[in-house]
Amino acid sequence: MSLFWMFSRQNFYKVAAYRVNFWMEMASMVLELYVVYTLWNVLFDQAPGSFGAVSLPQMITYAVLGIILMQILDIGETTVNNYIPTQVRMGLITADLMKPLDFMVHMLARDFGVLVVRLTFFLLPPLLISSWLLDLVTPTTWQTFAAFGIAVAQAWLILFFCNFLYGLISFKTLDLMGFLFTYFALLRFASGQIIPLWMYPDFLQTVVNLLPFKSIFYTPMAIYTGVMSGEAIFEALWVQTAWAAGLFLLTRLIWSRIHRHLIVQGG
C-alpha cells in the first residue's frame, strides 16, 4: 500500500504543478456551464411539455453536473487510456513493467492521484458555486448524498477499467485514432452525460442498458437530481458494483494473456 500511495502522490504533484493549464480548464468549464444553463432554459421555454415530469431546475442541475463530472471522470492526457499507448509507442512501457508493483495497480495509483486533484478543484468548488449562482437542486437527505458519493466512486472504478482495456489495444496496434473517436462517442452519448437517457428512444435505451457507460454518468447524476430515488437507487448501485467486478475480472484476464506473450522491442 505504501507504494500505491507513493505513485498516487507523485502523479498528484505532477498534475497540480501545471497552474496555467488548471486555470484554462477552469475557465473553459465556467463557459460550458453558462452555455448549458442558457440552452436548457431556452429549450424549456420553447417546449415546456417535452421533458415529462422533470422540472427545469432538475434538468439544469443534470446538465451542469454532467459538465462538472466530466472533469473528474476523465479520458484526458493524464489518464491510463492515453498513458499506456504513449508508453508503448515510445518503447518506455518496460520501465512501468519493471516497477515493484503490479502494472494494473500502478496504473490505478496514477489515475487515483489525478482523481484527488480533480475532486479537490473541479468537483466540490464548482458544484457549490453553481448551486448558489444557478439555483440548482440538491439532495434533501444525507442518505442521497452518501449514495451519490458511492455512485461517483464506483463510476470512477468502472471508467478506469474501461480506460485500461482501451489502453491495452495499443499492444496490438499503434493506430488508435479510430478507436479513440468510437470510445469517446460511446462514453459521452451512451452514458447520458450530454443528453439524459430518458429522452432516448426505447430501442436505444435497451442498447444502452447493456453497456457499462450508463453507470459512469447517468447513475450518479440521476441520484443527485432526484430523478432516481428509493429502491431504484439501491438497484443502480448494485448494477454499478456488478459492472465494476465484471470489468475487473475481464481486465485481469486480458492483461494476463497479453503480459504472458509480451515482447518489447526498441526504446
C-alpha positions in Angstrom: 0.0 0.0 0.0 2.9 2.4 0.6 4.0 2.0 -3.0 0.4 2.7 -4.1 0.2 6.0 -2.2 3.7 6.9 -3.4 2.8 6.7 -7.0 -0.6 8.4 -6.3 1.2 11.3 -4.6 3.7 11.5 -7.4 1.0 11.9 -10.0 -0.9 14.3 -7.8 2.0 16.7 -7.7 2.6 16.3 -11.4 -1.0 17.2 -12.3 -1.2 20.0 -9.8 2.0 21.6 -11.0 0.6 23.0 -14.2 -1.2 26.0 -12.9 -1.8 27.8 -16.2 -3.5 24.6 -17.6 -5.6 24.5 -14.4 -6.9 28.0 -14.9 -7.6 27.4 -18.6 -9.6 24.3 -17.8 -11.5 26.1 -15.1 -12.3 29.0 -17.4 -13.4 26.5 -20.1 -15.7 24.7 -17.6 -17.3 28.0 -16.5 -18.1 28.8 -20.1 -19.6 25.4 -20.6 -21.7 25.7 -17.5 -23.1 29.0 -18.7 -23.8 27.5 -22.2 -25.8 24.5 -20.9 -27.6 26.7 -18.4 -28.7 29.0 -21.1 -29.5 26.2 -23.6 -31.9 24.3 -21.3 -33.6 27.5 -20.2 -34.4 28.2 -23.9 -35.5 24.6 -24.6 -37.9 24.6 -21.7 -39.3 28.0 -22.8 -39.8 26.6 -26.3 -41.3 23.2 -25.4 -42.2 23.0 -21.7 -44.2 19.8 -22.1 -41.4 17.8 -23.8 -39.5 16.8 -20.7 -42.1 14.8 -18.8 -42.1 15.1 -15.0 -38.6 16.6 -14.9 -38.6 20.2 -13.8 -36.4 22.9 -15.2 -34.2 23.1 -12.1 -33.7 19.3 -12.2 -32.8 19.5 -15.9 -30.3 22.4 -15.4 -28.8 20.5 -12.4 -28.4 17.4 -14.6 -26.7 19.3 -17.4 -24.4 21.2 -15.0 -23.5 18.1 -13.1 -22.6 16.4 -16.4 -20.1 19.1 -17.2 -18.6 19.0 -13.7 -18.3 15.2 -13.5 -16.7 15.1 -17.0 -13.7 16.9 -15.3 -13.1 14.1 -12.9 -14.4 11.1 -14.8 -11.9 12.0 -17.5 -10.2 10.4 -20.5 -7.7 13.2 -20.9 -3.9 13.1 -21.5 -3.1 12.2 -17.9 -5.3 9.1 -17.6 -4.4 5.5 -18.3 -6.2 5.3 -21.7 -3.6 7.8 -23.1 -0.7 6.9 -20.8 -0.4 3.2 -21.9 -0.5 3.9 -25.7 2.1 6.7 -25.3 4.4 4.4 -23.3 4.0 1.6 -25.8 4.6 3.8 -28.8 7.8 5.3 -27.2 9.1 2.0 -26.1 9.0 3.1 -22.4 6.5 0.5 -21.2 9.3 -1.6 -19.9 10.0 1.0 -17.2 6.5 0.6 -15.9 6.5 -3.2 -16.1 9.8 -3.3 -14.1 8.4 -1.3 -11.2 8.0 -3.2 -7.9 4.2 -3.0 -8.2 1.6 -4.9 -10.2 1.2 -3.0 -13.5 -2.6 -2.6 -13.2 -2.3 -1.4 -9.5 0.4 1.0 -10.7 -2.0 2.5 -13.3 -4.7 2.6 -10.7 -2.4 4.6 -8.4 -1.5 7.0 -11.2 -5.2 7.7 -12.0 -6.0 8.0 -8.3 -3.6 10.8 -8.0 -5.3 12.6 -10.9 -8.7 11.9 -9.3 -7.6 13.6 -6.0 -6.6 16.8 -7.8 -9.8 16.9 -9.8 -12.1 16.1 -6.9 -10.4 18.9 -4.9 -10.6 21.6 -7.6 -13.0 20.5 -10.3 -15.9 18.9 -8.3 -16.5 20.5 -4.9 -15.9 24.2 -5.6 -17.7 24.4 -9.0 -20.6 22.3 -7.6 -21.0 24.6 -4.6 -20.7 27.8 -6.6 -23.1 26.5 -9.3 -25.7 25.5 -6.6 -25.5 29.1 -5.3 -25.5 31.0 -8.6 -27.7 28.8 -10.8 -30.2 27.7 -8.1 -29.6 24.0 -8.6 -31.5 21.3 -6.8 -29.6 19.4 -4.2 -30.2 16.1 -2.4 -32.5 16.6 0.6 -31.2 13.7 2.7 -27.8 12.6 3.8 -28.6 9.1 2.5 -28.9 10.6 -1.0 -25.6 12.4 -0.6 -24.0 9.2 0.5 -25.5 7.3 -2.4 -24.2 10.0 -4.8 -20.7 9.7 -3.3 -20.7 5.9 -3.6 -22.0 6.2 -7.2 -19.2 8.6 -8.2 -16.6 6.3 -6.6 -17.9 3.2 -8.4 -18.3 5.2 -11.6 -14.6 6.2 -11.4 -13.6 2.5 -11.0 -15.8 1.4 -13.9 -14.2 4.1 -16.1 -10.7 3.1 -15.0 -11.3 -0.5 -16.1 -12.8 0.7 -19.4 -9.8 3.1 -19.9 -7.4 0.3 -19.1 -9.0 -2.0 -21.6 -8.8 0.7 -24.2 -5.1 1.3 -23.4 -4.4 -2.4 -23.9 -5.4 -2.2 -27.5 -2.1 -0.4 -28.1 -0.3 -3.7 -27.5 -1.9 -5.0 -30.7 -2.0 -1.8 -32.9 -0.3 1.6 -32.5 -3.0 3.4 -34.6 -5.8 4.1 -32.0 -7.3 7.1 -33.7 -10.4 5.3 -35.0 -10.8 3.5 -31.6 -10.5 6.9 -29.8 -13.4 8.5 -31.7 -15.6 5.5 -31.2 -14.7 5.2 -27.5 -15.2 8.9 -26.8 -18.6 9.0 -28.6 -19.8 5.9 -26.6 -18.6 7.4 -23.3 -20.4 10.8 -24.0 -23.6 9.6 -25.5 -24.2 6.1 -24.2 -23.6 7.3 -20.6 -26.2 10.1 -20.7 -23.5 12.7 -20.0 -24.8 15.2 -22.6 -28.5 14.1 -23.2 -30.5 12.4 -20.4 -31.1 8.7 -21.2 -34.9 9.1 -20.5 -35.0 11.2 -23.7 -33.6 8.4 -25.9 -35.9 6.2 -28.0 -36.9 2.9 -26.3 -34.7 0.8 -28.6 -31.6 3.0 -27.8 -32.4 2.7 -24.1 -32.4 -1.1 -24.4 -28.9 -1.0 -26.1 -27.6 1.5 -23.5 -28.7 -0.7 -20.6 -26.4 -3.5 -22.0 -23.3 -1.3 -21.7 -21.3 -0.1 -18.7 -21.3 3.5 -19.7 -24.7 4.3 -18.1 -23.3 3.5 -14.7 -20.5 6.1 -15.2 -22.5 9.3 -15.7 -26.3 8.7 -15.6 -26.4 6.8 -12.3 -24.7 9.5 -10.1 -26.4 12.3 -12.0 -29.9 10.8 -11.7 -29.3 10.2 -7.9 -28.2 13.7 -7.3 -31.0 15.4 -9.2 -33.7 13.2 -7.6 -34.7 11.6 -10.9 -33.8 8.3 -9.2 -35.0 7.6 -5.7 -35.8 4.8 -3.2 -35.3 1.2 -4.4 -34.1 2.5 -7.8 -31.0 3.9 -6.2 -30.1 0.6 -4.5 -30.7 -1.3 -7.7 -28.5 1.2 -9.7 -25.7 0.9 -7.1 -25.8 -2.9 -7.3 -25.6 -2.7 -11.1 -22.5 -0.4 -10.7 -21.0 -2.9 -8.4 -21.6 -5.8 -10.8 -20.1 -3.9 -13.7 -17.0 -2.9 -11.6 -16.5 -6.6 -10.5 -17.1 -7.9 -14.0 -14.8 -5.4 -15.7 -12.1 -6.1 -13.1 -12.1 -9.8 -13.9 -12.2 -9.2 -17.6 -9.3 -6.7 -17.3 -7.2 -9.1 -15.3 -7.8 -11.9 -17.7 -7.0 -9.9 -20.8 -3.9 -8.3 -19.3 -2.6 -11.6 -18.0 -2.8 -13.1 -21.6 -1.1 -10.0 -23.1 1.6 -9.9 -20.5 2.4 -13.6 -20.9 3.1 -13.2 -24.6 4.5 -9.6 -24.5 7.8 -8.9 -26.4 9.2 -5.4 -26.1 11.5 -4.1 -28.8 13.2 -0.7 -29.3 13.1 2.1 -26.7 
